[in-house]
Amino acid sequence: MEVGAANFQWRLPRLRGRLRRAAFLALDMEFTGLHSTFPQNNEPSLFDSPAERYLKARQSVQRFTVTQLGLAIFSNENSNKYVVHVYNFFLFPSTLGVTDVEFTLSASSIQFLSHYGFDYNKFLKDGIPYMNEVQEKILSQHLLAGSWKVSSVLDRDVLKKAIDEVTCWIAAAEEEETMILQDLSGYQMFEVQLVLRQALQNVWTQPLGDKKVRWKHGPFENRVSIQTAAKYLDMEVLVLGALLEGPSLSSDFLRSLLQYFHKNVQVMVKKVSPQHRQLLENSPSDCCQKEFILLSARGFTNLFQTLVKAKKPLVGHNMLMDLMHLHDKFYQPLPESYEEFKRNIHNLFPVLIDTKTVTKSIWKQCPFPRVSNLLEVYAVLCSSNLNPKDPTCPVIDLASDCSRYAEKKSPHEAGYDAFLCGSVLLRSAHLLLCRSTDDAVEADPSFSHYLTVLAVYLNKVNVIRGGVSSINFSGEDVPCQHPPLLVVHVRGWPGLNERQIYQEFKALCRFDVRWLSKNQFILLSNKFNHVRRVLRDYRHHPHLRVSVYRHWRHSPRVNCLLQVSGIVALWSLLAFVLGGAPCCSF
């Protein structure tokens, strides 16, 4: 199910309810870019410590933004049956007020997503706004100070037209006389009213909505419950209760807020006296109250906060970049400290499961063929060869409004990948459960049984080509057991650099390269057969001598220490010899 700015608020209450009832959640995200090439040497390397990798990834996250977020909500309806509701959220940074976010586009990422049918028009025109806590604080301060500015060029044009209309009208208007501003949508409804109220002290503004919004019958008492209001409106208004999370609302306020969710809103401008204006500013029915503006500007962040409060297990595939974007875009800008980032993520999401970490282990424990991507993993786990008919195997049913994923593959669509991710988790967990016991698996294993067998993988997020295989968000990171380092000694080939060394060995196998000394380089691979191949094939190379790295022999620090020790020893010996020579007497 696709969700954009136009229908997000209507979906929000049901989404929140499903999140709270879920067994677990699966998530996937698409970005405007993955790895920034600025600064140079920012690409992942096997030499990276966890902290170094985090700082590299942090630079990329700060430059790119999220285009689409996929959320698959897995509900354990009964026994071993899971019903899945899948959502594709198109996202776009909030432009309300002074907030104006800059981000970079990677040509290769844009081309990649376009190839798989990503709709950039929906991202640009109907993206749900969002902001993190720092951006919200800045917006709140400007609202309190009354220093309202419009950052969007499009909204500025709309605003200029509205101001021109009002200033031409108000000079000849009588008190209590009104005019209507037409065709405002989204944030424009707020911005026009806030700027007009700030500039003109003798006007009041109020949204009118469209003719589709009407009460079925009434009248209401002054304050009504959300449930009561829902009975009298043509549309579902539980969204208002979800947004405000209060027991009741003013009926006038409820009517005013409802207008916001419609495009082409009309705003009524009324000429009033300063005394009347003061009374209206303190009215609870004012739709431009700071709290509601902030709720609207937060947009998708409202759902993110529900996701955090729900504390459900969160599942992803190679999910490190997803977690970093979640932190940066919806919570707080990424800290410089790697350890602080780990603590923050663990507090937000106490149970993380990376299916890449799980399936890497399955390759070793089960007859599981190695495959390259999530779709292939899903296909293998669903195959009859690996999964013969097993009545205890979890049954995964897509909800009726998400059934297209059962009929058509949609790789690299965030919602579809989130669905694959959650399905891979269930099937992998069941496979591990079957292998972990000699007895028959009990008739209907619950999700808690699966969490038990997955305990060793919890909170361990896969790292692609790094000094650790995974980041442990609930403990210490364990270094990888890489093959031995190789050292390349260059002879008769002056001016050689890391890039040239990399290109030299790339044709044979993949190594990461680091400069060691003037004519020496270190090679590191994650495959033992690559090390053996290079040692064999470069045994008689005329310019490159390759050998296994020995710290005591090749380390510049050790060599420097040995040289200094040798010099000190030589001087000590010389001083001893000279000091022990017989003195001459005259």
PyMOL commands that set and color helices and strands:
alter all, ss='L'
color gray80, all
select helices_A, chain A and resi 5-21+50-63+107-115+120-125+133-145+153-170+187-199+226-232+238-244+251-259+274-281+290-298+301-310+320-331+338-348+355-365+374-382+400-402+404-407+414-436+447-453+455-457+498-506+528-537+551-554+556-579
alter helices_A, ss='H'
color red, helices_A
select strands_A, chain A and resi 2-3+24-31+66-78+81-90+178-184+203-207+223-225+248-250+265-271+314-316+352-354+395-398+460-462+470-472+486-490+512-517+520-524+544-548
alter strands_A, ss='S'
color yellow, strands_A
deselect
rebuild
show_as cartoon
